[in-house]
């Protein structure tokens, strides 16, 4: 498939990455395929549930980024890929996959997607979604408790032990690779409109 554009949307946990991704998808419909880095968390079937809960899921090494790179290259060649399905309630990858077909716009979303130079090189537009830390942690609590079956205590402990330190070590520094920085997260209508117009211009070319 010719004319594919890959957009990387990075930013801290709860910054609004998913909101922006959903708005782009809603606007452009079938022209958009979305892949989240979270789908590529490494499998740890050899560990017990208790052992898996103790892993650092906010470090770049927690992801099988090499598989994501392979899948992106396949999509750019016009080939469908089988994206892993990760189950957050058990902290492990399942044996299921989701088929993602190539599209003219491919969005890759994740907190540390700019960390890998190999992954960055596949992106045509790199967007960093910014938001205040207090807003991000509140959003993460709401999401993890309501959608991922976590307890309030576990979310807070994880935030203090790994999320915050990894944000400072890997996420925030990766902002320097962004072509576009979106302040105020997914609520920034002006930045979102500009981004959508840029994508529409590509699709019209």
MOBELRA-V637331 format. One record per residue. N is the residue number from 0. RES is the residue in three letters. PHI is phi in degrees with one decimal (* if undefined). PSI is psi in whole degrees, 0 to 359 (999 if undefined). OMEGA is omega as a letter, one per 30 degrees, with the letter a starting at -180 (none if undefined). Layout:
N&RES&PHI&PSI&OMEGA, N&RES&PHI&PSI&OMEGA
This chain:
0&UNK&*&125&a, 1&UNK&-89.2&157&l, 2&UNK&74.6&24&l, 3&UNK&-77.6&136&l, 4&UNK&-117.7&132&a, 5&UNK&-107.2&125&a, 6&UNK&-114.5&123&l, 7&UNK&-96.2&128&l, 8&UNK&-119.1&107&a, 9&UNK&-114.2&177&a, 10&UNK&145.3&167&a, 11&UNK&-68.0&167&l, 12&UNK&-58.0&133&l, 13&UNK&72.6&16&a, 14&UNK&-78.6&338&a, 15&UNK&117.1&13&l, 16&UNK&-57.8&313&a, 17&UNK&-66.0&322&l, 18&UNK&-60.6&314&l, 19&UNK&-65.6&318&l, 20&UNK&-59.8&316&a, 21&UNK&-65.4&322&l, 22&UNK&-66.3&319&l, 23&UNK&-65.1&315&a, 24&UNK&-62.8&319&l, 25&UNK&-63.4&321&a, 26&UNK&-73.6&322&a, 27&UNK&-105.8&349&l, 28&UNK&60.9&232&a, 29&UNK&-69.0&351&l, 30&UNK&-77.8&355&a, 31&UNK&-116.5&133&l, 32&UNK&-119.3&137&a, 33&UNK&-118.0&133&l, 34&UNK&-127.3&130&l, 35&UNK&-103.2&139&l, 36&UNK&-60.9&329&a, 37&UNK&-58.7&333&l, 38&UNK&-64.7&340&a, 39&UNK&-102.8&19&l, 40&UNK&-56.9&139&a, 41&UNK&-65.4&146&l, 42&UNK&-74.6&141&l, 43&UNK&-136.2&56&a, 44&UNK&-64.0&337&a, 45&UNK&-76.4&349&a, 46&UNK&-100.8&157&l, 47&UNK&-77.2&166&l, 48&UNK&-57.1&316&a, 49&UNK&-61.7&320&l, 50&UNK&-67.0&321&a, 51&UNK&-67.0&327&a, 52&UNK&-66.4&341&a, 53&UNK&-91.0&354&a, 54&UNK&-71.5&155&l, 55&UNK&-89.8&104&a, 56&UNK&-90.7&4&a, 57&UNK&-109.4&4&l, 58&UNK&-90.1&143&l, 59&UNK&-53.7&330&a, 60&UNK&-70.1&348&a, 61&UNK&-71.6&345&a, 62&UNK&-105.7&147&l, 63&UNK&-88.8&69&a, 64&UNK&-64.4&331&l, 65&UNK&-62.4&327&l, 66&UNK&-72.2&321&l, 67&UNK&-61.6&317&l, 68&UNK&-59.7&315&l, 69&UNK&-60.4&317&a, 70&UNK&-67.7&320&l, 71&UNK&-63.5&318&l, 72&UNK&-63.0&321&l, 73&UNK&-65.1&316&l, 74&UNK&-61.5&321&l, 75&UNK&-68.9&338&l, 76&UNK&-84.7&356&a, 77&UNK&91.6&18&a, 78&UNK&-104.5&141&l, 79&UNK&-73.0&154&a, 80&UNK&-131.7&158&l, 81&UNK&-105.4&103&a, 82&UNK&-85.1&133&l, 83&UNK&-60.2&153&l, 84&UNK&-109.4&121&a, 85&UNK&-103.6&137&l, 86&UNK&-106.7&106&a, 87&UNK&-69.8&337&a, 88&UNK&-72.1&336&l, 89&UNK&-113.4&3&l, 90&UNK&57.2&43&a, 91&UNK&-157.4&157&l, 92&UNK&-77.5&143&l, 93&UNK&-90.6&180&l, 94&UNK&-93.0&9&l, 95&UNK&-94.4&159&l, 96&UNK&-136.3&163&l, 97&UNK&-119.8&130&a, 98&UNK&-79.3&126&l, 99&UNK&-114.9&124&a, 100&UNK&-94.6&153&l, 101&UNK&-63.0&149&l, 102&UNK&-144.5&166&a, 103&UNK&-69.5&334&l, 104&UNK&-123.2&123&l, 105&UNK&-115.3&122&l, 106&UNK&-103.7&128&l, 107&UNK&-111.6&123&a, 108&UNK&-120.2&137&l, 109&UNK&172.9&161&a, 110&UNK&-74.0&327&a, 111&UNK&-121.8&29&a, 112&UNK&-69.3&342&l, 113&UNK&-87.9&356&a, 114&UNK&-69.8&322&a, 115&UNK&-85.7&120&l, 116&UNK&-63.4&324&a, 117&UNK&-63.7&321&l, 118&UNK&-73.1&318&l, 119&UNK&-57.8&321&a, 120&UNK&-65.0&343&l, 121&UNK&-88.4&355&a, 122&UNK&-97.0&136&l, 123&UNK&-89.5&327&l, 124&UNK&-132.8&129&l, 125&UNK&-114.4&120&a, 126&UNK&-114.3&131&l, 127&UNK&-113.1&122&a, 128&UNK&-95.5&122&a, 129&UNK&-108.1&147&l, 130&UNK&-161.6&155&l, 131&UNK&-62.3&147&a, 132&UNK&-61.6&321&a, 133&UNK&-67.2&324&l, 134&UNK&-67.4&318&a, 135&UNK&-64.6&318&a, 136&UNK&-68.0&322&l, 137&UNK&-63.7&318&l, 138&UNK&-65.1&321&a, 139&UNK&-65.4&318&l, 140&UNK&-58.9&311&a, 141&UNK&-59.6&316&a, 142&UNK&-67.2&310&a, 143&UNK&-67.2&325&l, 144&UNK&-74.5&316&a, 145&UNK&-83.5&328&a, 146&UNK&-107.4&335&a, 147&UNK&-117.2&8&l, 148&UNK&68.3&27&a, 149&UNK&-93.9&157&l, 150&UNK&-88.5&158&l, 151&UNK&-59.3&318&a, 152&UNK&-62.0&317&a, 153&UNK&-66.1&323&l, 154&UNK&-66.4&316&a, 155&UNK&-66.2&317&l, 156&UNK&-62.3&318&a, 157&UNK&-66.1&321&a, 158&UNK&-62.0&314&a, 159&UNK&-72.2&325&a, 160&UNK&-84.3&324&a, 161&UNK&-129.2&317&a, 162&UNK&-60.5&307&a, 163&UNK&-64.1&313&l, 164&UNK&-62.7&321&a, 165&UNK&-72.1&329&l, 166&UNK&-61.8&315&a, 167&UNK&-70.3&328&a, 168&UNK&-83.5&324&a, 169&UNK&-124.1&319&a, 170&UNK&-74.0&303&a, 171&UNK&-58.5&315&l, 172&UNK&-62.5&334&a, 173&UNK&-73.5&351&l, 174&UNK&-58.5&332&a, 175&UNK&-65.1&342&a, 176&UNK&-87.3&352&a, 177&UNK&-74.0&143&l, 178&UNK&-84.6&329&a, 179&UNK&-134.1&130&l, 180&UNK&-111.7&125&a, 181&UNK&-106.2&103&l, 182&UNK&-72.3&160&l, 183&UNK&62.8&22&l, 184&UNK&56.9&216&a, 185&UNK&-71.3&356&a, 186&UNK&-88.6&358&a, 187&UNK&-84.0&89&a, 188&UNK&-65.7&322&a, 189&UNK&-63.0&312&l, 190&UNK&-63.7&320&l, 191&UNK&-63.8&317&l, 192&UNK&-62.2&318&l, 193&UNK&-62.7&318&a, 194&UNK&-65.6&317&l, 195&UNK&-65.0&320&l, 196&UNK&-63.7&322&l, 197&UNK&-64.4&319&l, 198&UNK&-68.5&318&l, 199&UNK&-62.1&324&l, 200&UNK&-64.4&321&l, 201&UNK&-63.7&315&a, 202&UNK&-65.6&331&a, 203&UNK&-83.0&347&a, 204&UNK&-80.1&999&none
